[in-house]
C-alpha cells in the first residue's frame, strides 16, 4: 500500500523501491496474498513501472506473476 501511495504522489522511484522490498518479503514469507490485502505485489509493481514509463520492467513483473500463478487472471491486468 505504501508503494502505491508513493506512486500516486508521483514519487515513482520511491514506490518501486518499497514494492521491491515488499516483493522480497512476500517471497521470503512464502505468502503472496495476506487475507487483509489480497493483491499480489507484482500487480502493484507492474502498475508503477507502467506509470513510470518503464515498460520492459512492467512486462517482466506481469510475466513473473503469470509464471508464479499460471491459473490466475491477475497477470492479464498488465500488458501481456
Residue pairs with C-beta under 8 A, 6 or more apart in sequence:
1 37
2 18
3 15
3 16
3 18
3 19
3 22
3 44
3 45
3 48
4 15
4 44
4 47
4 48
5 15
6 12
6 14
6 15
6 18
7 15
7 47
7 48
7 51
12 48
12 51
12 52
13 52
15 48
15 52
16 45
16 48
16 49
16 52
19 41
19 44
19 45
19 48
20 45
22 41
22 44
23 41
23 42
23 45
26 32
26 40
26 41
32 40
32 41
32 68
33 39
33 40
40 65
40 68
40 69
40 74
42 61
42 62
42 64
42 65
42 68
42 75
43 61
43 62
43 65
43 74
43 75
43 77
43 78
45 61
46 58
46 59
46 61
46 62
46 65
46 77
46 78
47 58
47 78
49 55
49 57
49 58
49 61
50 58
50 78
50 79
55 79
58 78
58 79
59 78
59 79
59 80
61 78
62 75
62 77
62 78
62 79
62 80
63 75
63 80
65 72
65 74
65 75
65 78
66 72
66 75
66 80
69 75
